[in-house]
């Protein structure tokens, strides 16, 4: 059956979104973020940064993470599409589904060619874009870190959602993110989704309070890079929030640390990719095979992927 609101739009079964492009955070102390980003994570400060906006690079893109002054919360999540045609079609589909869409005129500010924005049911600001600009200079990590990005995008984000049913309708039915699996966290179950071979670019978990970002993930190319960073953090370079461990669903070896914003960062290696032709969704009865013991309060729900 064809929805009359979407009549005339090309039929599709997969998401128009290709990857997680970027995230925007706020913080009360940008200097603390500069130190955390470079000395701990190994991210490079973009030449486009200003006193009021810290832009961080993880690859050849001009930036992947933005930090501006504020209370520490998430400001936006940027999802990448292939080009203008895909962006226009996505805008039409969102509009047909009753989702308000606007063009904020901030494409140049974001360093992209075209951009629209909309809010998910929890009020999270989403940006959809194409034509990201590359950095003027080659990416050089101050710690010699190589991040796994490319077609898989920046990494993943995990958001706490007050209404899981509405969030699932939006992300699965409208944006057409694909289910990777579910993980039983004890008192609740978290949903993990993908838009490319990365096991999950987006996950959601129920929250009794307002929407918030629990963590974002950075994947590195070598286990030793995780180990050396773990040593830095356990020596006090950043607050450790959970120990080194291996997840059940994406099988990533990782640990969690508190960022200078109101969220954590997962730092990991060797996430399991998904082949949609052969993938079967399952429910995992626990988040980790071993490790990931919580050692700090951290924001929101327990870690899981």
N, C-alpha and C positions, 0 to 999 in steps of 0.2 A: 504494500500500500504506500502511496506517495503522499506525504504531507503537503497540503495545498500551499502552506507557507514557503515550502522549499521547491515547489514546482518550477521547472525550468533550470534549476541548478544541477550541475553534473553529479551523477550518483557516485558515491565513494564508500569504501569500507575501511580505509585507513586514514590516519590523521594527516592533515596538511602540514602539521608541525614537524620539522626535521630534527630539532635538538633544543636543549636548554642553551640559550645564547649568553645571557648575563643575569646578574642579580644586583639589586640596589639595597644597601643597608644604611643605617644611621648609627652614629656613635657620639658620645659626649667628649671623647678624646681622640682626635685624628692622629696625633703623634703616637699614641699607643698602638693604633692600627698600622701605622707605617712600620713600626718596629716588629709587630706581630707578623705582618705580611711578608716582610723581607727576611728578617732574621730567623723566623720560625718556619713559615710556610714555604719560603723560597720564591714568592711571587715578585714580579718586577714592577716598580712604579712607572706608570705611563708618563710620557712627556706631556700629555694633555692634562695632567693633574694641575689643580690650582690650590690656593690656600683653603678654599671652601669645598673642594671636591677631590678626594683621593681616588684615582683610577688605577686599577691593578691589572697586570697582564699575567696570563698563564701560558700564552702561546703567541703566535704571530698576529693575532687580533690586536687592535689598538687598546682594548680593555675587555675585561670579563667581570670584574667586581667593582662597584662604585660605593664609596662611603662618604656620606655628607653629615654635617652636624645635626644632632637630634637625640632622641631618647633611646636609641639602640634598636628600634624595630625595623622590620622589612619595609621598604618603600615600593619596590616593584620587582617583578620577575619577567625577563625577556625571553620569548619563545621565537625561534627562527623558522621562517618558511623559505621555499626555494626562490621565489621571485615575485614580481608585481602581480601577475595573474593569480597566483596562489593566495596572495594577501587580499586581493579584491574578492575572490571567491570565499575566503574565510570570513571576511567582513559581512558579506551577504548572508552567509549561513548563520552567523551570530545574530544578525539583525532579524532573520526569519525565525530564530528560536526565541526572540524576545529579549535578547541581551543587548543592552545599550553599548554602542560603539562610537568612538570619536577619534578624530585625528588631532592630537594635541600640538602639532607643529614643532615637535622636539626632535625630529629625525637628525638634524645636524648636531644637536647637543649630544645625542646618543651615538653619533658616529655611524649612522646607517643611512640607507638610501630612502627607504619608506617605512612608515610605522603607524600602527593604529593601537588603541588601547581599550580595554574593557575590564570589568571587575567580575571575579568569581562570586559564588553565592555567599562566601564568608567576608567579602569586601576586599580581598587581596587585589592589588592593582597589577594587572597583567598587560604586557606589551607584546605585540606581534610585529615582526619586522623582517626585512630582507636587505641584502646588500651591505653587510657589515664591512667597515673599513679596516684595512690591515695597518699594522704599526709602521711608522716611518723607518724604524731601525729593527734589526733582527731581535727576537726575544732572547734575553740572556738572564737566566735565573741567578740571583746573587748567591745562591747556595748550590748551583749546579744541578738543580732539580729539573727533570723532564716530566711534564704533565701529560696525561692521556686525555686528549680532547678530539680535534679533528671532526669527523662525521658524527662522533658520539656527543659532541658539545662539551660544555663546561664541566658537568658532573651530574649531581642530582640535588634536589631540595626536598625536604620533608616538612609538611605543613600540618599543624593541628587545626582541625575543623570542628566547629560547633554542631554542624548538621551534616553527618556523613552521607545521608541519602541524597540531599540536594547537591553536595559536592560530587558524588559519583555520577549523578545525572549530567552535571555540567561537563566534567572531564571525560567521562566515558561516552555519553550519548551525543554531546554537542561537539566537543573537541576531538573525540574519538581516540583518546589515549587507549592503549591496549593493556589489558591486565597481564601482569607478570605472575604474581602470586599473592597470597595473603599470609601474614605471620601473626600467630597468637602471642600476644605480649602479656598474657595473664588476665588482667581485668578487661582487656579490649583486644580487638583484632585490627591490624593495620593493613592497608591496601597498597600494593606496589605496582606501578604502571610504567610502560615504556613507549617511546616513539621512534626508536632506532635500536641497533643491536645492544646498546648499553642496557644492562638488566633492568634498571629503573632510572629514569630521569626525574620522576615525580612520585612521591608517596604521600599518603594522608593517613592521619590517625584521629580518632574522636577526641574532643577537648570539652571539658565542662565550662571553660571560660571562653574568652574571645579568641579569634583566629591568631595564630602566630607561627613563625618559622622555628621549628625545633633545631634543625641543622642543615647545612649544605655540605657536600662532599667534594673533595679534591682527590683524584686518582693519580698516582705517580707510576713511573715506568719500571721501577726496580724496588724489590723488597728492602734492600739496604737503605734506600732513601726514607722509607717508613721507619726503619729501625733507628737511624741516626736522628731523625726528627723526634721520635719517641724518647730517645735519651735526652735531647734538649728539653723536652717538656717535663720529663720526670726530674730533671735537674732544676726546674723552676722557671723555664723560659715562658711558660704559659700554664694556666691552671688545667691539670688533667681532670677530665670528667668521667672517662671510663678507660679501662686498661686495654692492652693489645688483645685482639680476639679475631675469630673468624665467623662470619655470618652464615646462617643456614641457607638463605635464599640466593644471594648473589655470590656467596663463598669468598667475599673479599676479606683480606687480612687488613685490619685497620684499628685505629684507636680514635678517641674523641677528646677534644679540648675546648675550653671556653674561649670564644673570641672576645674582643673589646666591645662587641655589640651584644644584644640580648639573644644570642643564639650560639650554638656550638658549631664546630667544624669537625667533620670526619676526614681523616687522612689515611688513605688506603692504597692497596696494591692488588692487582690481578682479579678484578671483578669478572664474573662469568658472563659471557655474552649470550644473547638470545637469538635463535634462528626461528622466525615465526612459522616456517614450514614444518618444523618438527617439535615446537615447544608445546608442553602441556602444563596448564596451571594446576597448582597444588596448594594446600594449606600446611604451613610449617608450624609445629607445635611449640617452638621456641625460637628466639631471634638469633642465637649464636650456638655454634658447635662447641666452642670453647672460648674462654676469656670474656672480654667486654664487661668486666665487673665494674659497677658504678662506684666511683670514688669521690665524686663531687656532686653538689646538688643539681647543677645544670637546669636549664629551663624546660618546662613542659614534660612530655611523656618520656618513658625510658627509651634508650637507643634501640634501633632495629633497622639495619640496612641503610 
